[in-house]
Amino acid sequence: MARFHFISGLPRSGSTLLSAILRQNPRFHASMTSGLGALVGGAMQIMSPGSEVALTLQTEQRENILRSLFTSYYQGIVDRPIIFDTNRVWTARMPLLAGLFPDAKVIACVRDVSWIMDSLERQVRKNPYHFTRLFGPQNHGTVYSRVEKLIQHDSLVGSAWTGLKEAFYGEQAVSLLIVDYDWLARSPDKVLPLIYQFIDEPWFNGHDFDHVEFDAPVFDEALGVEGLHKVRSKVELITRRTILPPDLFNKFQGMDFWREINGSKANVIAAKQ
C-alpha cells in the first residue's frame, strides 16, 4: 500500500513547481490539484447527519469509506510507493488526514499575498480574448473587482488563506511544513533536503533543478487561463515590478502570518519577520 503525503497551501505559491521537482524521484508521485478533495468532501456530505445514509453508518464505516477513496483513486494508475496528493482543501482537513493517515505530512506552499494577486492578474492579462472561470460571471470588470473576489473567504485565495491559518494554529500543526515560494525558487538545493528530512525519506541525488518539466494545457484551457500550471525548466527566482496599482498591492501586505512562529508548532521554511 502506498504511503500518502499531501501538498496544499496558497495558489500561485509553488505547489506545481514542488510537485514537478518531487516527481523526478522515481519513488514519488506528485502532480497538480487532484479530484480527491472534492470526492472526499462529497462523501462526507452524504454521510453527515441529515441524510438517510448517515443513519445506517457507524464511525468505523465512515473512516473505512473515506480511506478507501484515497487508495482507490490511485489504484492501478500510480505504482510508486510515495504519493503526494495536491489540493488546497487539505489544510482545512488536518484532523481528517491525521485520523486516516497518522504518519502523513502536509507541505503547504506560501507566498506574499500581494504577489499572489499580482501573479493571478498577470495570467488574466495573458488571455485577453475571453473571460476566465476564476472569478465567476459578475467579476470581470476591473483589477479591483477581480482581486476583491479572490480574497473573499469562499474564493480562490481567501479560502486557501483561512484554511492554512487554521492548520498553522491547529492541533495537527506539527505535521505541517510551510515552504515559502521565494526560498524554494531561490535555493531548491537547500529546501529539498529539508523536505526529505520532514517526510523521513532518504535523499535522492537525481534532482535536476535546471531541467524541471510540468504542463497541463487541457486543464488550463478549461479554466480559461492558458499557462496557469506551466513550470519553467530552470528553477530560479525572477524579480519584477508589480502590475497592480500601488494601493491594491499594499492592501495585502502583512498577511504572511507564517513568518511569526510563536503560538504554532508548524515547521517553517521562510524568513522570520
C-alpha positions in Angstrom: 0.0 0.0 0.0 1.3 3.4 -0.9 2.2 6.0 1.7 0.4 9.3 1.5 1.6 12.8 2.0 -0.2 16.0 0.9 0.7 19.3 -0.8 -1.5 22.3 -0.1 -1.2 26.0 0.7 -1.9 29.1 -1.3 -2.4 29.4 -5.0 0.4 30.6 -7.2 2.9 29.7 -4.5 4.9 26.9 -6.0 2.8 23.8 -5.4 3.1 22.8 -9.0 6.8 23.6 -9.1 7.3 21.5 -6.0 5.4 18.6 -7.5 7.4 18.8 -10.7 10.7 18.6 -8.7 9.5 15.8 -6.4 8.3 13.6 -9.2 11.9 13.4 -10.5 12.3 10.9 -7.7 11.1 7.5 -9.2 9.7 6.6 -5.7 7.4 9.7 -5.7 4.2 10.5 -7.4 3.2 14.2 -7.4 1.1 16.3 -9.7 -1.2 19.3 -9.9 -4.5 19.5 -7.9 -6.4 16.2 -7.9 -10.1 15.4 -7.6 -9.7 13.7 -4.3 -10.6 16.8 -2.3 -14.0 17.1 -4.0 -14.6 13.4 -3.8 -13.9 13.3 -0.1 -16.0 16.4 0.6 -18.9 14.9 -1.4 -18.7 11.6 0.5 -18.6 13.4 3.9 -21.6 15.4 3.0 -23.6 12.3 2.1 -22.5 10.6 5.3 -23.2 13.6 7.6 -26.3 13.9 9.8 -29.4 14.9 7.9 -29.2 12.3 5.3 -30.7 8.8 5.2 -27.3 7.3 4.6 -25.9 8.8 7.8 -28.5 6.8 9.8 -27.0 3.5 8.5 -23.3 4.2 9.2 -21.1 3.8 12.2 -17.9 5.9 12.7 -15.7 2.9 11.6 -17.6 2.6 8.4 -17.2 6.3 7.6 -13.5 6.0 8.2 -13.1 2.9 6.0 -15.1 4.5 3.2 -13.0 7.7 3.2 -9.7 5.9 3.4 -10.7 3.6 0.5 -11.4 6.7 -1.6 -7.7 7.7 -1.3 -6.4 4.2 -2.2 -8.9 3.6 -5.0 -8.3 6.9 -6.6 -4.7 5.9 -7.4 -5.0 2.1 -7.6 -4.0 0.8 -11.0 -2.9 4.3 -12.1 0.1 5.0 -9.9 2.7 2.3 -8.9 5.0 4.5 -6.9 5.3 3.8 -3.1 5.0 7.5 -2.0 2.0 9.6 -3.2 1.8 13.3 -2.8 -1.8 14.4 -3.4 -2.3 18.1 -4.0 -5.3 20.1 -3.0 -5.7 23.5 -1.2 -8.5 22.0 0.9 -6.2 19.7 2.8 -5.1 22.4 5.3 -8.7 22.7 6.3 -8.9 18.9 6.8 -6.0 18.3 9.1 -8.0 16.3 11.7 -9.4 14.1 9.0 -5.9 13.4 7.5 -4.5 12.7 10.9 -7.2 10.2 11.6 -6.9 8.4 8.2 -3.1 8.6 7.8 -1.4 9.3 11.2 2.0 9.4 9.7 1.2 11.6 6.7 2.7 15.1 6.4 1.3 18.2 4.8 3.5 20.5 2.8 1.9 24.0 2.4 3.4 26.3 -0.2 3.0 30.0 0.6 3.8 33.4 -0.8 3.2 37.0 0.0 -0.5 37.6 -0.8 0.2 40.7 -2.8 2.4 38.8 -5.2 -0.2 36.0 -5.4 -2.7 38.6 -6.6 -0.1 40.0 -9.0 0.6 36.6 -10.4 -3.1 35.8 -10.9 -3.7 39.2 -12.6 -0.8 38.5 -15.0 -2.4 35.2 -16.0 -5.7 37.0 -16.7 -4.0 39.6 -18.9 -2.2 36.9 -20.9 -5.6 35.7 -22.0 -7.4 39.0 -23.0 -9.8 37.5 -25.6 -12.0 35.6 -23.2 -13.1 35.6 -19.5 -11.7 33.0 -17.1 -13.6 30.8 -14.6 -11.6 32.1 -11.7 -14.0 34.9 -10.7 -17.5 33.9 -11.7 -19.8 35.7 -14.2 -20.0 39.0 -12.4 -16.4 39.8 -11.5 -14.6 40.6 -14.8 -14.9 44.4 -14.6 -11.5 45.7 -13.3 -8.5 44.5 -11.4 -10.1 45.9 -8.2 -13.3 43.7 -8.6 -11.2 40.7 -9.6 -8.9 41.0 -6.5 -11.8 41.6 -4.2 -13.5 38.4 -5.4 -10.3 36.4 -5.0 -9.8 37.4 -1.3 -13.3 36.5 -0.2 -13.4 33.6 2.3 -15.2 31.3 -0.1 -13.0 32.2 -3.1 -9.7 31.0 -4.5 -7.2 32.9 -2.4 -9.4 33.7 0.7 -10.4 30.1 1.3 -6.9 28.8 0.9 -5.5 31.5 3.3 -8.1 30.9 6.0 -7.6 27.1 5.7 -3.9 27.5 6.0 -4.2 29.7 9.1 -6.5 27.1 10.7 -3.9 24.4 10.1 -1.0 26.6 11.3 -2.5 27.2 14.7 -4.3 23.8 14.9 -3.7 20.7 16.9 -2.0 18.9 14.0 0.4 21.7 13.1 3.4 19.5 14.0 2.6 17.6 10.8 2.6 20.8 8.7 5.6 22.2 6.8 5.4 25.7 5.4 7.5 26.3 2.3 7.9 29.8 1.1 8.0 30.2 -2.7 10.8 32.6 -2.7 13.1 30.2 -0.8 12.1 27.3 -3.0 12.7 29.2 -6.2 16.0 30.8 -5.0 17.6 27.8 -3.2 15.9 24.5 -4.2 19.2 22.7 -3.4 18.8 23.8 0.3 15.0 23.5 0.6 14.5 20.0 -0.9 16.8 18.2 1.7 14.7 19.8 4.5 11.6 18.5 2.9 13.1 15.0 2.6 14.0 15.2 6.3 10.5 16.3 7.2 8.9 13.3 5.5 11.5 11.0 6.7 12.7 9.8 3.3 16.3 9.2 2.1 17.8 11.9 -0.1 17.6 11.4 -3.9 20.7 12.6 -5.8 19.0 12.7 -9.2 17.1 16.0 -8.8 18.0 18.4 -11.7 16.9 21.9 -10.9 17.8 23.1 -14.4 15.5 20.7 -16.2 12.1 20.6 -14.5 9.1 19.8 -16.6 5.3 20.2 -16.0 2.4 21.5 -18.0 -1.4 20.9 -18.0 -2.7 22.7 -21.1 -6.0 20.9 -21.3 -6.9 21.7 -17.7 -5.8 25.3 -18.0 -7.7 25.8 -21.2 -10.9 24.6 -19.5 -10.3 27.3 -16.8 -9.7 29.9 -19.5 -6.2 30.7 -18.1 -3.6 29.4 -20.5 -0.3 28.5 -18.9 -1.5 28.6 -15.3 0.3 25.3 -14.5 3.2 25.5 -16.8 6.5 25.3 -15.0 9.7 26.9 -16.3 12.5 24.4 -16.9 15.1 26.1 -14.7 14.2 26.7 -11.0 15.0 30.3 -10.3 13.6 33.4 -8.6 12.7 36.1 -11.1 12.2 39.5 -9.7 9.9 42.0 -11.3 7.7 45.1 -10.7 4.1 44.5 -9.8 1.4 45.3 -12.3 -1.1 46.0 -9.5 -1.9 49.7 -8.6 0.1 50.6 -5.5 -2.9 50.9 -3.2 -4.1 47.5 -4.2 -0.7 45.9 -3.8 -0.2 47.4 -0.4 -3.6 46.3 0.8 -2.4 42.8 1.3 0.9 43.4 3.0 1.2 41.9 6.4 -1.0 38.8 5.8 2.0 36.4 6.0 1.3 35.1 9.5 3.6 32.1 9.0 6.6 34.4 9.5 5.7 34.7 13.2 6.1 31.2 14.5 5.2 31.9 18.2 1.9 30.1 19.0 2.4 27.4 16.4 4.0 24.0 16.3 4.3 24.1 12.5 7.6 23.7 10.7 8.5 26.7 8.6 11.0 27.3 5.7 10.7 31.0 5.4 12.3 34.3 6.6 11.2 35.4 10.0 9.5 38.8 10.5 
